[in-house]
């Protein structure tokens, strides 16, 4: 007999009884949806312990909250700064709000949860690496700005300093994390050395991007939240719907391909690991550019 219940802390527990023996174990979550998903695996483990006389096995002694804290503080991860920020944001938001509704963010969160549990099992903090399904059920975003939307955005952002930042992001196709904070010693005649999601890489400076840097008295030193919030606020004011800062990067690549640039060049400019990555991101967009045909 098995039953799931929630303690006053909000965390769900599973109690399994077999032949007058009972084991209770934390499911490590405040989300009922997640509790239902992990229950069968934990129930199977507990029954095995009860049937095989392993009921004396020490149950999980660390809460998922504490596991997340130790996971994020662990110094042995080979993480880029952006990877650490992403895991921290996803896991901390999950602890407060459970799984998000957005399919892509939900899949990313599940992958972070599973990685955290695997790490906890590997380091002897939990007895079983619980896996939540759904980590691969994500939808690739394909939003690009139309020519009129892009012109409005680049012309009408009022804050001149932030306007320059938005223009620079579009003219380079760089990720936000690669250009939010640039030092002068990393700027060269036709490129900058940046550090971001893919580690160290060179970002090409065309004449438009170089002119922006030449006109700045002081370089930017923005946080991730500042960029995303201010960009969203400006987009709402300008009446441009469903837009994120990263869409500038996608629009950069899309417009270069539309101009006839070889996809190999576009892949290098974007800093993708391979042309295959670039094709995967842009193939759905380019399908709409094929001229009409008759069969």
matplotlib code that plots the C-alpha trace (Angstrom):
import matplotlib.pyplot as plt

x = [0.0, 1.3, 0.2, 1.4, 0.9, 2.2, 3.8, 3.4, 6.6, 4.8, 7.1, 5.4, 6.2, 5.6, 4.6, 4.8, 3.5, 4.3, 3.5, 3.3, 6.6, 6.5, 9.0, 8.3, 10.5, 10.6, 9.8, 11.9, 9.4, 6.5, 5.0, 2.2, 2.8, 6.4, 5.5, 3.2, 5.9, 8.6, 6.3, 6.4, 10.2, 10.5, 7.7, 9.4, 12.7, 11.0, 9.1, 12.4, 13.9, 10.9, 10.7, 14.4, 14.9, 16.7, 14.4, 17.3, 18.9, 19.4, 16.7, 17.4, 18.7, 18.9, 16.0, 15.9, 16.3, 19.5, 20.6, 20.1, 22.1, 25.0, 24.8, 25.1, 27.9, 30.0, 33.3, 34.0, 31.6, 33.2, 30.7, 30.9, 29.6, 26.5, 25.8, 26.0, 23.7, 21.2, 21.2, 20.9, 18.0, 16.1, 16.5, 15.7, 12.6, 11.5, 11.8, 9.5, 7.1, 7.5, 7.7, 7.0, 4.2, 6.5, 7.4, 11.0, 11.7, 10.0, 12.2, 15.3, 14.2, 13.6, 17.1, 18.6, 16.6, 17.7, 21.4, 21.1, 19.7, 22.3, 25.0, 23.5, 23.4, 27.0, 28.2, 26.2, 23.7, 20.6, 19.9, 18.5, 18.9, 15.2, 14.6, 11.7, 10.5, 10.1, 13.6, 13.6, 10.1, 11.0, 10.0, 12.6, 11.9, 11.9, 10.9, 12.7, 12.0, 10.5, 12.4, 9.9, 10.1, 13.8, 13.9, 11.4, 13.5, 16.8, 15.5, 13.1, 14.7, 15.0, 17.9, 20.8, 23.3, 21.0, 20.1, 23.8, 23.9, 20.9, 22.4, 25.7, 24.0, 22.3, 25.3, 27.5, 24.9, 26.4, 24.7, 23.8, 26.2, 29.1, 28.7, 27.1, 30.5, 33.4, 36.8, 38.9, 41.8, 39.5, 38.7, 40.9, 40.7, 38.1, 37.0, 36.5, 37.4, 34.3, 33.4, 30.0, 27.9, 30.5, 33.5, 36.1, 35.4, 36.1, 33.2, 33.6, 33.2, 31.7, 32.0, 28.6, 29.6, 33.0, 31.5, 29.4, 32.4, 34.3, 31.5, 31.3, 33.1, 32.4, 31.6, 28.5, 28.4, 24.8, 23.3, 21.3, 18.1, 18.6, 19.0, 16.0, 13.7, 14.6, 14.4, 11.0, 9.8, 11.0, 9.4, 6.0, 6.3, 7.0, 4.2, 6.5, 4.9, 6.4, 10.0, 13.1, 16.6, 18.0, 15.7, 18.2, 20.8, 18.4, 17.4, 21.1, 21.7, 18.5, 19.2, 22.7, 21.4, 18.7, 21.4, 23.1, 25.9, 27.1, 25.8, 29.4, 30.2, 27.0, 27.8, 31.3, 29.9, 27.3, 30.0, 28.1, 30.0, 29.2, 27.3, 24.8, 23.8, 23.2, 21.1, 19.0, 18.2, 17.5, 16.1, 12.4, 12.8, 14.5, 11.8, 9.4, 11.9, 11.7, 10.2, 6.8, 7.0, 4.7, 4.8]
y = [0.0, 3.4, 6.9, 10.4, 13.3, 16.7, 18.0, 21.5, 22.5, 21.9, 19.0, 15.8, 12.5, 8.9, 6.2, 2.6, -0.3, -4.0, -6.8, -4.4, -2.7, 0.9, 3.3, 7.0, 9.0, 12.6, 13.1, 16.2, 18.6, 21.0, 20.4, 17.9, 17.3, 16.4, 14.3, 12.1, 11.6, 10.5, 8.4, 5.1, 5.0, 5.7, 3.3, 0.6, 1.3, 1.2, -2.0, -3.6, -2.6, -3.9, -7.2, -7.9, -7.0, -3.7, -1.6, -0.6, 1.2, 4.8, 6.9, 10.2, 12.6, 15.8, 17.9, 18.9, 22.5, 21.7, 19.5, 22.5, 24.8, 22.4, 21.6, 25.3, 26.0, 23.0, 24.2, 21.2, 21.9, 22.7, 25.5, 28.7, 31.7, 31.8, 28.1, 28.7, 31.6, 29.6, 26.6, 29.0, 30.8, 27.8, 25.8, 28.7, 29.6, 26.0, 25.9, 28.9, 28.4, 24.7, 23.9, 26.8, 26.7, 27.7, 24.4, 25.3, 26.8, 23.8, 21.3, 23.3, 23.3, 19.5, 18.9, 21.0, 19.1, 15.8, 16.9, 18.1, 14.7, 12.8, 14.9, 14.3, 10.5, 10.5, 12.3, 10.1, 12.7, 10.8, 7.1, 7.2, 9.6, 10.5, 11.3, 13.5, 12.9, 15.8, 17.3, 16.9, 18.3, 21.8, 24.0, 26.0, 29.7, 31.1, 34.7, 37.2, 40.9, 42.2, 45.0, 47.6, 46.3, 46.4, 49.9, 51.1, 49.4, 50.8, 54.3, 54.8, 53.6, 56.8, 56.0, 56.7, 54.6, 51.6, 52.3, 51.9, 48.6, 47.3, 48.4, 46.8, 43.5, 43.4, 44.5, 41.8, 39.0, 38.6, 37.0, 39.4, 37.7, 38.3, 42.0, 43.3, 44.1, 44.7, 45.9, 48.1, 45.7, 43.1, 45.3, 45.1, 46.6, 44.3, 42.1, 41.7, 38.8, 37.8, 35.1, 33.6, 30.5, 28.8, 30.1, 32.3, 33.4, 36.2, 38.5, 40.2, 44.0, 45.4, 49.1, 49.8, 48.0, 49.7, 53.2, 52.5, 51.6, 54.6, 56.9, 55.6, 57.5, 54.6, 51.0, 49.2, 47.3, 45.9, 43.0, 40.3, 41.4, 45.0, 44.2, 41.9, 44.1, 47.4, 45.8, 44.4, 47.7, 49.5, 46.9, 47.3, 51.1, 50.8, 48.2, 45.3, 42.1, 38.8, 39.9, 39.0, 40.4, 37.2, 37.6, 40.3, 37.6, 35.4, 38.3, 39.0, 35.5, 35.4, 38.6, 37.6, 34.4, 36.3, 38.5, 35.5, 35.0, 31.4, 29.5, 28.6, 32.3, 32.9, 29.9, 31.4, 34.9, 33.4, 31.3, 28.1, 24.8, 23.6, 24.4, 21.7, 23.8, 26.8, 24.8, 23.4, 26.9, 28.5, 25.8, 26.4, 30.1, 29.6, 27.2, 30.2, 32.0, 29.3, 30.7, 29.3, 26.2, 23.9, 20.1]
z = [0.0, -1.0, -0.2, -1.2, 1.3, 1.9, 5.1, 6.5, 4.8, 1.4, 0.5, -0.8, 0.8, -0.1, 2.5, 1.5, 3.7, 3.1, 5.6, 8.6, 7.6, 6.6, 4.9, 4.4, 2.0, 0.8, -2.9, -2.8, -4.4, -3.6, -7.0, -7.1, -10.8, -10.2, -7.2, -9.3, -11.9, -9.5, -7.3, -9.3, -9.3, -5.6, -4.7, -6.7, -4.8, -1.4, -2.1, -3.2, 0.2, 2.1, 0.2, 0.2, 3.8, 3.0, 5.1, 7.3, 4.3, 5.1, 3.4, 1.6, 4.3, 2.3, 1.0, -2.6, -1.5, 0.2, -2.7, -5.1, -2.7, -2.5, -6.3, -7.2, -4.7, -5.8, -7.2, -9.3, -12.1, -15.5, -16.1, -18.1, -16.2, -18.3, -17.6, -13.9, -14.1, -16.1, -13.7, -10.7, -12.3, -13.4, -10.2, -7.8, -9.8, -9.7, -5.9, -5.6, -8.5, -9.6, -13.3, -15.7, -18.3, -21.3, -23.0, -23.7, -20.3, -18.7, -20.6, -19.6, -16.0, -16.1, -17.5, -14.7, -12.1, -13.5, -13.6, -10.0, -8.9, -10.8, -9.2, -5.7, -6.3, -7.6, -4.5, -2.1, -1.0, -2.2, -2.6, -6.1, -9.1, -9.8, -13.5, -14.6, -18.1, -20.5, -20.7, -24.5, -25.2, -26.2, -29.0, -31.0, -31.1, -34.6, -34.1, -36.3, -36.7, -39.9, -41.7, -40.4, -36.8, -36.9, -38.2, -35.5, -32.8, -33.9, -34.6, -31.7, -28.5, -26.5, -24.2, -26.5, -24.6, -24.6, -28.2, -29.1, -27.2, -29.1, -32.4, -31.5, -30.6, -34.0, -36.0, -34.4, -33.9, -30.4, -27.4, -24.6, -22.2, -24.6, -24.9, -21.7, -20.2, -22.6, -21.7, -24.0, -24.0, -25.6, -28.6, -31.7, -35.2, -36.6, -33.8, -30.0, -27.8, -25.8, -23.3, -23.1, -23.6, -25.8, -23.9, -25.5, -29.1, -31.6, -32.6, -36.0, -36.0, -39.2, -39.9, -38.2, -35.0, -35.0, -35.4, -32.3, -30.2, -31.4, -30.4, -26.8, -24.0, -21.6, -22.4, -21.2, -17.9, -17.9, -16.0, -17.7, -16.0, -16.9, -20.6, -20.8, -18.7, -20.5, -23.9, -23.2, -21.9, -25.0, -27.3, -25.5, -25.8, -29.5, -30.1, -31.2, -29.9, -28.7, -28.9, -26.8, -26.9, -28.3, -31.3, -32.5, -32.9, -34.9, -37.1, -37.7, -39.0, -41.0, -42.8, -43.7, -45.3, -47.1, -48.6, -50.0, -47.5, -47.4, -44.4, -43.5, -43.0, -41.0, -38.8, -38.0, -37.4, -34.9, -33.2, -33.7, -33.1, -36.6, -39.7, -38.7, -35.7, -37.9, -40.4, -37.5, -36.3, -39.6, -41.8, -40.7, -41.4, -44.8, -46.0, -46.2, -48.6, -51.3, -54.5, -55.6, -57.7, -59.7, -59.7]

ax = plt.figure().add_subplot(projection="3d")
ax.plot(x, y, z, "-o")
ax.set_aspect("equal")
plt.show()
